[in-house]
Amino acid sequence: MSPSTAALVGGYALAVPVTLFTPGFLRLWRRREPLLYAAAQGGAGLIVAGWVAKGNTPSALVNGAWLVGFGIAYAAEGRKRAALSPTGG
């Protein structure tokens, strides 16, 4: 198995169970669990690296957009929740 294929297999194994299946995603989003977030983002990073190593730019761009977009959305939701909390953060 080539390193790029190993990166893709490892990345999808980390990211898909957390983000694709509803219970995993809801647990990540509602409970704000940092380890699940790190697994999803780390997996997405490996996926992007694997596609770049294979020379598949469109797939790398799509997965890179997920990596950045989900990170921004996760941070924005955290800020919104902190502002709405009774303790102020």
CYANA upper distance limits for C-alpha pairs under 8 A (distance plus 0.5 A):
  1 MET  CA      5 THR  CA      6.76
  1 MET  CA      6 ALA  CA      6.95
  2 SER  CA      6 ALA  CA      6.72
  3 PRO  CA      7 ALA  CA      6.61
  3 PRO  CA     50 GLY  CA      8.22
  4 SER  CA      8 LEU  CA      6.81
  4 SER  CA     49 ALA  CA      7.90
  4 SER  CA     50 GLY  CA      4.89
  4 SER  CA     51 TRP  CA      7.61
  4 SER  CA     53 ALA  CA      6.12
  4 SER  CA     54 LYS  CA      6.78
  5 THR  CA      9 VAL  CA      6.64
  5 THR  CA     50 GLY  CA      6.91
  6 ALA  CA     10 GLY  CA      6.48
  6 ALA  CA     50 GLY  CA      8.19
  7 ALA  CA     11 GLY  CA      6.31
  7 ALA  CA     46 LEU  CA      5.80
  7 ALA  CA     47 ILE  CA      6.75
  7 ALA  CA     49 ALA  CA      7.49
  7 ALA  CA     50 GLY  CA      5.56
  8 LEU  CA     12 TYR  CA      6.50
  8 LEU  CA     46 LEU  CA      6.81
  8 LEU  CA     47 ILE  CA      5.35
  8 LEU  CA     49 ALA  CA      8.40
  8 LEU  CA     50 GLY  CA      5.62
  8 LEU  CA     51 TRP  CA      7.84
  9 VAL  CA     13 ALA  CA      6.52
  9 VAL  CA     47 ILE  CA      8.47
 10 GLY  CA     14 LEU  CA      6.76
 10 GLY  CA     43 GLY  CA      7.41
 10 GLY  CA     46 LEU  CA      7.61
 10 GLY  CA     47 ILE  CA      8.42
 11 GLY  CA     15 ALA  CA      6.54
 11 GLY  CA     42 GLY  CA      7.63
 11 GLY  CA     43 GLY  CA      4.27
 11 GLY  CA     44 ALA  CA      6.44
 11 GLY  CA     45 GLY  CA      7.67
 11 GLY  CA     46 LEU  CA      5.27
 11 GLY  CA     47 ILE  CA      5.45
 12 TYR  CA     16 VAL  CA      5.92
 12 TYR  CA     43 GLY  CA      6.60
 12 TYR  CA     44 ALA  CA      7.92
 12 TYR  CA     47 ILE  CA      7.14
 13 ALA  CA     17 PRO  CA      7.45
 13 ALA  CA     43 GLY  CA      7.80
 14 LEU  CA     18 VAL  CA      7.73
 14 LEU  CA     39 ALA  CA      6.16
 14 LEU  CA     40 ALA  CA      6.59
 14 LEU  CA     42 GLY  CA      7.96
 14 LEU  CA     43 GLY  CA      5.38
 15 ALA  CA     19 THR  CA      6.55
 15 ALA  CA     20 LEU  CA      8.41
 15 ALA  CA     39 ALA  CA      6.81
 15 ALA  CA     40 ALA  CA      4.76
 15 ALA  CA     41 GLN  CA      7.58
 15 ALA  CA     42 GLY  CA      8.06
 15 ALA  CA     43 GLY  CA      5.22
 15 ALA  CA     44 ALA  CA      6.66
 16 VAL  CA     20 LEU  CA      5.64
 16 VAL  CA     21 PHE  CA      7.85
 16 VAL  CA     40 ALA  CA      8.07
 17 PRO  CA     21 PHE  CA      6.39
 17 PRO  CA     24 GLY  CA      7.09
 18 VAL  CA     24 GLY  CA      5.08
 18 VAL  CA     25 PHE  CA      5.92
 18 VAL  CA     28 LEU  CA      7.87
 18 VAL  CA     36 LEU  CA      7.33
 18 VAL  CA     39 ALA  CA      8.27
 18 VAL  CA     40 ALA  CA      6.76
 19 THR  CA     24 GLY  CA      6.78
 19 THR  CA     25 PHE  CA      5.28
 19 THR  CA     40 ALA  CA      7.33
 20 LEU  CA     24 GLY  CA      8.11
 20 LEU  CA     25 PHE  CA      7.34
 21 PHE  CA     25 PHE  CA      6.84
 22 THR  CA     26 LEU  CA      6.43
 23 PRO  CA     27 ARG  CA      6.52
 24 GLY  CA     28 LEU  CA      6.69
 25 PHE  CA     29 TRP  CA      6.54
 26 LEU  CA     30 ARG  CA      6.16
 26 LEU  CA     31 ARG  CA      8.34
 27 ARG  CA     31 ARG  CA      6.03
 27 ARG  CA     32 ARG  CA      7.92
 27 ARG  CA     33 GLU  CA      8.01
 28 LEU  CA     32 ARG  CA      5.87
 28 LEU  CA     33 GLU  CA      6.01
 28 LEU  CA     34 PRO  CA      8.47
 28 LEU  CA     36 LEU  CA      6.46
 28 LEU  CA     37 TYR  CA      7.00
 29 TRP  CA     33 GLU  CA      8.24
 29 TRP  CA     74 TYR  CA      8.06
 32 ARG  CA     37 TYR  CA      8.21
 32 ARG  CA     78 GLY  CA      8.41
 33 GLU  CA     37 TYR  CA      6.88
 34 PRO  CA     38 ALA  CA      6.53
 35 LEU  CA     39 ALA  CA      6.62
 36 LEU  CA     40 ALA  CA      6.67
 37 TYR  CA     41 GLN  CA      6.58
 38 ALA  CA     42 GLY  CA      6.16
 39 ALA  CA     43 GLY  CA      6.35
 40 ALA  CA     44 ALA  CA      6.66
 41 GLN  CA     45 GLY  CA      6.61
 41 GLN  CA     67 LEU  CA      6.71
 41 GLN  CA     71 GLY  CA      8.18
 42 GLY  CA     46 LEU  CA      6.77
 43 GLY  CA     47 ILE  CA      6.68
 44 ALA  CA     48 VAL  CA      6.71
 44 ALA  CA     63 ASN  CA      7.12
 44 ALA  CA     64 GLY  CA      7.91
 44 ALA  CA     66 TRP  CA      8.11
 44 ALA  CA     67 LEU  CA      6.29
 45 GLY  CA     49 ALA  CA      6.69
 45 GLY  CA     64 GLY  CA      8.02
 45 GLY  CA     67 LEU  CA      7.40
 46 LEU  CA     50 GLY  CA      6.51
 47 ILE  CA     51 TRP  CA      6.75
 47 ILE  CA     60 ALA  CA      8.04
 47 ILE  CA     63 ASN  CA      7.52
 48 VAL  CA     52 VAL  CA      6.61
 48 VAL  CA     59 SER  CA      8.19
 48 VAL  CA     60 ALA  CA      5.33
 48 VAL  CA     61 LEU  CA      8.10
 48 VAL  CA     63 ASN  CA      6.35
 48 VAL  CA     64 GLY  CA      6.42
 49 ALA  CA     53 ALA  CA      6.57
 49 ALA  CA     60 ALA  CA      7.96
 50 GLY  CA     54 LYS  CA      6.78
 51 TRP  CA     55 GLY  CA      6.67
 51 TRP  CA     56 ASN  CA      5.75
 51 TRP  CA     57 THR  CA      7.40
 51 TRP  CA     59 SER  CA      6.79
 51 TRP  CA     60 ALA  CA      5.63
 52 VAL  CA     56 ASN  CA      6.37
 52 VAL  CA     57 THR  CA      6.71
 52 VAL  CA     60 ALA  CA      6.33
 56 ASN  CA     60 ALA  CA      6.80
 57 THR  CA     61 LEU  CA      6.55
 58 PRO  CA     62 VAL  CA      6.77
 59 SER  CA     63 ASN  CA      6.68
 60 ALA  CA     64 GLY  CA      6.31
 61 LEU  CA     65 ALA  CA      6.51
 62 VAL  CA     66 TRP  CA      7.00
 63 ASN  CA     67 LEU  CA      6.72
 64 GLY  CA     68 VAL  CA      6.74
 65 ALA  CA     69 GLY  CA      6.18
 66 TRP  CA     70 PHE  CA      6.14
 67 LEU  CA     71 GLY  CA      6.74
 68 VAL  CA     72 ILE  CA      6.74
 69 GLY  CA     73 ALA  CA      6.66
 70 PHE  CA     74 TYR  CA      6.42
 71 GLY  CA     75 ALA  CA      6.67
 72 ILE  CA     76 ALA  CA      6.59
 73 ALA  CA     77 GLU  CA      6.60
 74 TYR  CA     78 GLY  CA      6.76
 75 ALA  CA     79 ARG  CA      6.79
 76 ALA  CA     80 LYS  CA      6.65
 77 GLU  CA     81 ARG  CA      6.63
 78 GLY  CA     82 ALA  CA      6.63
 79 ARG  CA     83 ALA  CA      6.68
 80 LYS  CA     84 LEU  CA      6.80
 81 ARG  CA     85 SER  CA      6.52
 81 ARG  CA     89 GLY  CA      8.41
 82 ALA  CA     88 GLY  CA      6.37
 82 ALA  CA     89 GLY  CA      4.79
 83 ALA  CA     88 GLY  CA      6.08
 83 ALA  CA     89 GLY  CA      6.77
 84 LEU  CA     88 GLY  CA      7.37
 85 SER  CA     89 GLY  CA      6.78
